[in-house]
């Protein structure tokens, strides 16, 4: 992961810290135990359990390194009471041309979750919404080349 600044909400930062603690503690112990048990099966050259446990260990270490890099380069964006414009951490409701309303929470790139309607401030929709006020319109180009317009209906914390 390149050493670039990433924006995180306080909740996103805490979630990463929690995952790091779990991976360095409980998860690392589970993997160490799995490796120990796999070694008891004998010949390591043909030991699938050992290979799987070592792969788990490598993936865990890689994720620990990635989290450490993210935390080292994180800018924590504190929520403000100002909801006059869309910013990181805001819940924004938009209305499309057909009148359908959609609500999103704008978060940093590492906190996105489309199923929970948490979109990145760097996504096309997130970028288009950042800085807008209630009543303003953003227009996006879809991958197929169509243009869609969305009106900001509300901004909340």
N, C-alpha and C positions, 0 to 999 in steps of 0.2 A: 504494500500500500504506500503510495507516495506521501511525503510529508507535506500535505496541504491542510490548511485550516478547514475544519468541518464545524458546522453549527449544530448544537444540540440544545434541546430544552432541558431544564433541570431534571425532569422525569427520565428523559433519554439517557442522560449522564449517569443517573442513579441505577438505571437498568443495566447499563454496560458494566458499572462497578460491581453490581450483584452477580452478573454472569461471570466476570473475571474471578471473583472470589470463589464461586462454585467450581469453575474449571481448575483453578489452582489448588483447591481443597478436595472436596468430595469426589469430583470427577477424576482427578489425578489419582486418588487412592483406589477408586474402582478399577481404573486401567492397570495400575500397578499390581493389584490383586489378580486381575485376569491374566496378566503376563506370568505371574508367579504360578498360577494354577496350570497354565498352558505348558510351562516348562516341565511340570511333573509328568506330562504325557510322553516325554522322551525326545527322540530325534527331532530337532528343531527344523531340519531341512524339509521335512514333509509334514509339518505341524500347522494345519490351517487355523487352529485356535490361536496359536502364537502369532502367526502372520496378521490375523484380524486384530488382535490386541495391539500389536505394534503399529498397525495402520491407525487405529483409534488414538494411540498415543501421539503419533505424528500430526493427526488432524487437530487434536486438542492443543498441542503446542503451537501450531500454526494460528489457531483462533486466538489463543492467549497473546501471541505476538501482534496480531491484527488489532485486538482490543486495546492493548497497551499503546500502539501507535495512534489509534483514534483518540484515546484519552489524552495523550501527550499533545495532540494537535487540536483539541476541542476548544471551541469558543462556546461558553454557556450563555445562551440568550435568555435573560430573565424576562418573564412576562411583566408587562406594564399594565396599568389600569386603562391606558389610552386605547380605545377601540375605534378611533376615528379612521384608521387605515388598516389594511390587512398586513400583518407581520407574522413572524415566526411564533408559533404557539397559539395563534388565533383559530377559532372555529368560524368558518365563513360559509354562509349559505348563498348559493347562486341560483338563478332561474334561467333556463334555456329559452330559446325562441318559442317552443311549444307550451311553455308555462310550467314545465316540470322543475321542481326545486331539488337541489342536491346540496348536502352539507359536507364540508371537508374540514379537517384540522391540518393546518400547515405546520410541518415538522422538518427537522434536518434529514439529510439523505439516509442516515443510518437508522432512522426511526420509522421509515415508511411501512405502511401496512394497508394495502388496498382493500382488504376485507373489512377493516375497521375505519375506512375512509380517512386514513392519515396519509397525506400526499407530501412529497418533498417540495421544499421551496425552490429546488432546482429543476423540477419536472416542468413540462410545458405549461400545464395549468397553474402550478404553483408560481412560476415566474410571471405569468400573465396577471395573476391576482395580487402579487406583492405590491403594496403601496396604494392600492385602489381604495376608494371610499364607497360607502353605501350609495347605490344609485348609478355608479359608474359601470361601464361595459368593457369587457375584454373580448377580443376576438382571437380564436385559435385556428390554426390550419391543421386538419386531421392528416394522418398518413396517406389517405387517398386523395388529398388535395382540396377537399371541401373546407369551407370556413364555417365555424360555429361561433355564435356570440352568447355570452353569459353576462347577466346583470347581477351585481352584488346586491343581495337582499338584506343581509345582516352580518354583523361582525361581533363576535363574543369572545370572552376569555374563559 
